[in-house]
Amino acid sequence: MSNAIIVDLSISADDYLRYYSGQIKQVQAITIDGRSARFPASVLQKVVDHRGVYGRFRIEFTGEGKFKRIERL
């Protein structure tokens, strides 16, 4: 069984570099249904571009809470 959250992210390239360099290891965001969510910054690697990370994303986790996949919506 997997669990998913949907978040709107707006992270500039400069801010993402702080995640990428290891200065910040977790991202905290509010899901579209109002819950607070925290997840490893490393899950964003597949969706970052030259501007940073912008858009709405579905992030799936296993039943044990391990990252499964991320997709841009």
Buried (B, 14 or more C-beta within 10 A) or exposed (E): EEEEBBBEBEBEEEEBBEBBEEEBEEBEBEBEEEEEBEBEBBBBEEBBEEEBBBEEBBBBBEEEEEEEEBEEE
